[in-house]
Amino acid sequence: GQGRSITCLALTSLYVSGRYQYRIVAGSSDGTVRAWEASSGQQVWCFKGQGSSITCLSSISLNVSGSYQDWIVAGSSDGTVRACEASSGNE
């Protein structure tokens, strides 16, 4: 479960081990961002980096020296923006 009210959603696709994985990412009023595998509904990770309600999410892919890195960027009601890796939830 999410724990609190879901405040925003994003769908992201990751290229991992030769195949695409689709994840549903949700921000909530308790300041967490969680990701689930779209195909199974299984929660993959939970990022607890913000103390205020998440108000917006975006999925971005960056090309760094020829290697793509996928990130989730979240903004919260206290005016902070944090980013975590889309594959693991690590900051």
Contact map, one row per residue, 1 for C-alpha under 8 A:
1110000000000000000000000000000000000000000000000000000000000000000000000000000000000000000
1111110000000000000000000001000001000000000000000000000000000000000000000000000000000000000
1111100000000000000000000000010000000000000000000000000000000000000000000000000000000000000
0111110000000000000000000001110000000000000000000000000000000000000000000000000000000000000
0111111000000000000000000001110000000000000000000000000000000000000000000000000000000000000
0101111110000000000000000111100000000000000000000000000000000000000000000000000000000000000
0000111110000000000000000111100000000000000000000000111100000000000000000000000000000000000
0000011111000000000000000111000000000000000000000000011110000000000000000000000000000000000
0000011111100000000000011110000000000000000000000000000110000000000000000000000000000000000
0000000111110000000000011100000000000000000000000000000011100000000000000000000000000000000
0000000011111000000001111000000000000000000000000000000000100000000000000000000000000000000
0000000001111100000001111000000000000000000000000000000000100000000000000000000000000000000
0000000000111110000111100000000000000000000000000000000000000000000000000000000000000000000
0000000000011111000111100000000000000000000000000000000000000000000001000000000000000110000
0000000000001111111110000000000000000000000000000000000000000000000000000000000000000000000
0000000000000111111110000000000000000000000000000000000000000000000000000000000000000000000
0000000000000011111000000000000000000000000000000000000000000000000000000000000000000000000
0000000000000011111100000000000000000000000000000000000000000000000000000000000000000000000
0000000000000011111110000000000000000000000000000000000000000000000000000000000000000000000
0000000000001111011111000000000000000000000000000000000000000000000000000000000000000000000
0000000000001111001111100000000000001100000000000000000000000000000000000000000000000000000
0000000000111100000111110000000000001110000000000000000000000000000000000000000000000000000
0000000000111100000011111000000000111100000000000000000000000000000000000000000000000000000
0000000011110000000001111100000000111100000000000000000000000000000000000000000000000000000
0000000011110000000000111110000011110000000000000000000000000000000000000000000000000000000
0000011111000000000000011111000011100000000000000000000010000000000000000000000000000000000
0000011110000000000000001111101111000000000000000000111110000000000000000100000000000000000
0101111100000000000000000111111110000000000000000000111000000000000000000000000000000000000
0001111000000000000000000011111100000000000000000001110000000000000000000000000000000000000
0011100000000000000000000001111100000000000000000011110000000000000000000000000000000000000
0000000000000000000000000011111110000000000000011111110000000000000000000001000000000000000
0000000000000000000000000011111111000000000001111110110000000000000000000000000000000000000
0000000000000000000000001111001111100000000001110000010000000000000000000100000000000000000
0100000000000000000000001110000111110000001111100000000000000000000000000000000000000000000
0000000000000000000000111100000011111000001111000000000000000000000000000000000000000000000
0000000000000000000000111000000001111101111110000000000000000000000000000000000000000000000
0000000000000000000011110000000000111111111100000000000000000000000000000000000000000000000
0000000000000000000011110000000000011111110000000000000000000000000000000000000000000000000
0000000000000000000001000000000000001111100000000000000000000000000000000000000000000000000
0000000000000000000000000000000000011111110000000000000000000000000000000000000000000000000
0000000000000000000000000000000000011111111000000000000000000000000000000000000000000000000
0000000000000000000000000000000000011101111100000000000000000000000000000000000000000000000
0000000000000000000000000000000001111000111111000000000000000000000000000000000000000000000
0000000000000000000000000000000001111000011111000000000000000000000000000000000000000001000
0000000000000000000000000000000001110000001111100000000000000000000000000000000000000001100
0000000000000000000000000000000111100000001111110000000000000000000000000000000000000000100
0000000000000000000000000000000111000000000011111000000000000000000000000000000000010000110
0000000000000000000000000000001110000000000001111110000000000000000000000000000000000000000
0000000000000000000000000000001100000000000000111110000000000000000000000000000001000000000
0000000000000000000000000000001100000000000000011111110000000000000000000001000101000000000
0000000000000000000000000000011100000000000000011111100000000000000000000000000000000000000
0000000000000000000000000000111000000000000000000111110000000000000000000001110000000000000
0000001000000000000000000011111100000000000000000111111000000000000000000001110000000000000
0000001100000000000000000011111110000000000000000101111110000000000000000111100000000000000
0000001100000000000000000011000000000000000000000000111110000000000000000111100000000000000
0000001110000000000000000010000000000000000000000000011111000000000000000111000000000000000
0000000111000000000000000110000000000000000000000000011111100000000000011110000000000000000
0000000001000000000000000000000000000000000000000000000111110000000000011100000000000000000
0000000001110000000000000000000000000000000000000000000011111000000001111000000000000100000
0000000000000000000000000000000000000000000000000000000001111100000001111000000000000000000
0000000000000000000000000000000000000000000000000000000000111110000111100000000000000000000
0000000000000000000000000000000000000000000000000000000000011111000111100000000000000000000
0000000000000000000000000000000000000000000000000000000000001111111110000000000000000000000
0000000000000000000000000000000000000000000000000000000000000111111110000000000000000000000
0000000000000000000000000000000000000000000000000000000000000011111000000000000000000000000
0000000000000000000000000000000000000000000000000000000000000011111100000000000000000000000
0000000000000000000000000000000000000000000000000000000000000011111110000000000000000000000
0000000000000000000000000000000000000000000000000000000000001111011111000000000000000000000
0000000000000000000000000000000000000000000000000000000000001111001111100000000000001000000
0000000000000100000000000000000000000000000000000000000000111100000111110000000000001110000
0000000000000000000000000000000000000000000000000000000000111100000011111000000000111110000
0000000000000000000000000000000000000000000000000000000011110000000001111100000000111100000
0000000000000000000000000000000000000000000000000000000011110000000000111110000011110000000
0000000000000000000000000010000010000000000000000000011111000000000000011111000011100000000
0000000000000000000000000000000000000000000000000000011110000000000000001111101111000000000
0000000000000000000000000000001000000000000000000101111100000000000000000111111110000000000
0000000000000000000000000000000000000000000000000001111000000000000000000011111100000000000
0000000000000000000000000000000000000000000000000001100000000000000000000001111100000000000
0000000000000000000000000000000000000000000000000000000000000000000000000011111110000000000
0000000000000000000000000000000000000000000000000100000000000000000000000011111111000000000
0000000000000000000000000000000000000000000000000000000000000000000000001111001111100000000
0000000000000000000000000000000000000000000000001100000000000000000000001110000111110000001
0000000000000000000000000000000000000000000000000000000000000000000000111100000011111000001
0000000000000000000000000000000000000000000000100000000000000000000000111000000001111101111
0000000000000000000000000000000000000000000000000000000000000000000011110000000000111111111
0000000000000100000000000000000000000000000000000000000000100000000001110000000000011111100
0000000000000100000000000000000000000000000000000000000000000000000001100000000000001111100
0000000000000000000000000000000000000000000110000000000000000000000000000000000000011111110
0000000000000000000000000000000000000000000011100000000000000000000000000000000000011111111
0000000000000000000000000000000000000000000000100000000000000000000000000000000000011001111
0000000000000000000000000000000000000000000000000000000000000000000000000000000001111000111
